[in-house]
Every structure is written in C-alpha cells, then in structure tokens.
Amino acid sequence: ALSSAASDVYKRQVVKEGSDFEIPCDVVIMALGTSPNPLLAATTPGLETNRRGCLVADETGTTTRPGVFAGGDAVTGAATVILAMGAGRTAARAIDAYIRSKRS
C-alpha cells in the first residue's frame, strides 16, 4: 500500500522543473492501438480469438496454440499499461515453465 504522501502524488499533477521540452522533427507517427492486429490470428493456425478479436488466453497468458503466450491489449482489448506489464510478467513466468518442461 502507498503511504498517504505517495498516494497524494498520484492524485494530482506535480510539476517537475526542466521536464518540459520539445523535440524538432519532420514527421510524428502515432503508435496507438485499442484492439489486437487481426493478422496475429489470421497468420497463426490454432490461435483462437474471441468475438471482439482478442486472443483467447488463460490467466497465465497461455493461448490456444501450444508454446504461444499473450497478454495485455492483445488479450483484454484496450487497458492500462500497468495491466499489460502485469500480464507480461505473468506470461514470462509461464514461458519459463513451458521451456523448462520441454528440457526434461
């Protein structure tokens, strides 16, 4: 749990001196997504999707295709970075267990 002082920081913006800057450029490409790329399932036999086009995976990130793991927006649809990071960490554990089981 966060201390009350730390919790207050997350409730309001805090100006950090010198953190505002500009980067000169000619083109900016926004890389935003709210749904998985349909090519993932279309090009990977045995990889199932749900009605929203998200990859079907269990709580460990294991998909319907053996040896393929997924998490974050590809499974849940649009969500927070924190949730995606947690899903990645969980899937990493499952990948490690999967690889170790293949060595035996």
C-alpha positions as CSV (number, residue, x, y, z in Angstrom):
1,A,0.0,0.0,0.0
2,L,1.1,3.5,-0.7
3,S,1.8,6.0,2.1
4,S,-0.6,8.9,2.2
5,A,2.1,11.2,0.9
6,A,2.9,8.9,-2.0
7,S,-0.8,8.4,-2.7
8,D,-1.3,12.2,-2.9
9,V,1.3,12.4,-5.8
10,Y,-0.8,10.0,-7.9
11,K,-4.0,12.1,-7.3
12,R,-2.6,15.4,-8.7
13,Q,-0.1,16.5,-11.2
14,V,3.3,17.6,-9.9
15,V,5.4,20.0,-12.0
16,K,9.0,18.8,-12.4
17,E,11.2,21.7,-13.2
18,G,13.0,21.2,-16.6
19,S,10.8,18.3,-17.7
20,D,9.0,20.3,-20.4
21,F,10.9,20.1,-23.7
22,E,10.4,20.0,-27.5
23,I,12.0,17.6,-30.0
24,P,12.3,19.1,-33.5
25,C,11.1,16.6,-36.2
26,D,9.6,16.4,-39.6
27,V,7.1,13.6,-39.0
28,V,5.5,12.0,-36.0
29,I,3.8,8.6,-36.3
30,M,1.4,7.8,-33.5
31,A,1.5,4.2,-32.5
32,L,-1.8,3.7,-30.7
33,G,-4.0,0.7,-30.6
34,T,-7.2,-0.3,-28.9
35,S,-7.6,-3.7,-30.4
36,P,-5.3,-6.5,-31.5
37,N,-3.9,-6.7,-35.0
38,P,-6.1,-9.3,-36.8
39,L,-3.0,-10.6,-38.7
40,L,-1.9,-12.3,-35.4
41,A,-4.7,-14.9,-35.5
42,A,-5.0,-14.9,-39.3
43,T,-1.4,-15.9,-39.8
44,T,-1.1,-18.3,-36.9
45,P,-3.0,-21.6,-37.2
46,G,-4.6,-22.7,-33.9
47,L,-4.6,-19.3,-32.3
48,E,-8.2,-18.6,-31.3
49,T,-9.8,-15.2,-30.9
50,N,-13.0,-14.2,-29.1
51,R,-15.9,-12.2,-30.6
52,R,-14.0,-8.9,-30.1
53,G,-11.0,-10.2,-32.0
54,C,-8.8,-10.6,-28.8
55,L,-6.6,-13.6,-28.4
56,V,-8.0,-16.3,-26.2
57,A,-5.6,-16.9,-23.3
58,D,-5.8,-18.2,-19.7
59,E,-4.7,-16.4,-16.6
60,T,-1.1,-17.3,-17.2
61,G,-1.1,-16.0,-20.8
62,T,-1.2,-19.4,-22.4
63,T,-3.1,-19.3,-25.7
64,T,-4.9,-22.0,-27.6
65,R,-1.7,-22.7,-29.6
66,P,1.0,-24.6,-27.6
67,G,4.1,-22.5,-27.0
68,V,2.4,-19.2,-27.8
69,F,1.7,-16.8,-24.9
70,A,-0.1,-13.4,-25.0
71,G,-1.1,-10.7,-22.6
72,G,-2.1,-7.0,-22.5
73,D,-4.3,-5.4,-25.2
74,A,-3.9,-8.4,-27.4
75,V,-6.0,-10.4,-24.9
76,T,-8.0,-7.8,-23.0
77,G,-8.5,-5.1,-25.6
78,A,-7.7,-1.5,-24.6
79,A,-6.5,-1.4,-21.0
80,T,-3.8,0.3,-18.9
81,V,0.0,0.0,-19.3
82,I,0.1,-1.3,-15.7
83,L,-2.2,-4.2,-16.6
84,A,-0.2,-5.0,-19.7
85,M,3.0,-5.0,-17.7
86,G,1.5,-7.4,-15.2
87,A,0.3,-9.7,-17.9
88,G,3.7,-9.7,-19.5
89,R,5.3,-10.6,-16.2
90,T,2.8,-13.4,-15.6
91,A,3.3,-14.7,-19.2
92,A,7.1,-14.6,-18.7
93,R,6.8,-17.0,-15.8
94,A,4.6,-19.3,-17.9
95,I,7.0,-19.2,-20.8
96,D,9.9,-20.1,-18.4
97,A,7.9,-23.0,-17.0
98,Y,7.0,-24.1,-20.6
99,I,10.6,-24.0,-21.7
100,R,11.8,-25.9,-18.6
101,S,9.2,-28.6,-19.2
102,K,10.5,-29.1,-22.7
103,R,14.1,-29.7,-21.4
104,S,13.0,-32.6,-19.2
